[in-house]
């Protein structure tokens, strides 16, 4: 990749197409009049992709390296981007897959049409995705992941909706996993609450695992508290197991104190 191309890529605005979208029959249209009204007519029988970018929670979504080959110079992204690319695969008049990618990815559309939408309202994007997140098939998983990557109050509210005890266990477990994978302002507090008191064993276990996956060891103090204080033996054991594989000094100190006792 040439230096000139890199300079062009980093100056593209948020609503622009991905930096490296290749092998695509692309058209661009505005969603300023409403995302749903713009999106629905594009879901046709012909295979295609519909995509747009939204402000994100600064999560690493892959594609840290942007270069032409292992022997070529490239870009190493030390910090995650502040937005994400959401892509919908449409075929036979319905959405069959939803993907969330870094804007730094090289995206090969395989020669298909790519309908790129600009001026997308993030809250409208969350509302659109919620229509797919209840599904059990692949599109449901992709929709929930895409919601979790959005920043803002609408995404926070949607995730809390899918964590509600009234939701199916499989949906709640997926939502818990998203809290751990895509760090949000209240992720740790919610995960601790679920790990301590939720009635669903699978939700409690996934919450403990998600705490262990929070970046920069943020969940370690909470895991130590769970290992010390929680009444549920299975939760306590799971927290201990995760701490035992951690190289965090606080976890090491915790086990040293246990051995001294």
BELMOGI-V72235 format. One record per run of one state. SS is the DSSP state (H for helix, E for strand, L for the rest). FROM is the first residue (numbers start at 1). TO is the last residue. Records with the same first field share a line. If there is no record, write none. Layout:
SS=FROM-TO, FROM-TO
This chain:
L=1-2, 11-19, 23-24, 31-34, 41-47, 57-64, 67-74, 77-82, 92-93, 103-105, 109-112, 119-121, 134-137, 151-152, 164-168, 182-186, 198-200, 213-214, 218-219, 230-232, 245-248, 261-261
H=3-10, 35-40, 122-133, 138-149, 153-163, 169-181, 187-197, 201-212, 215-217, 220-229, 233-244, 249-260
E=20-22, 25-30, 48-56, 65-66, 75-76, 83-91, 94-102, 106-108, 113-118, 150-150
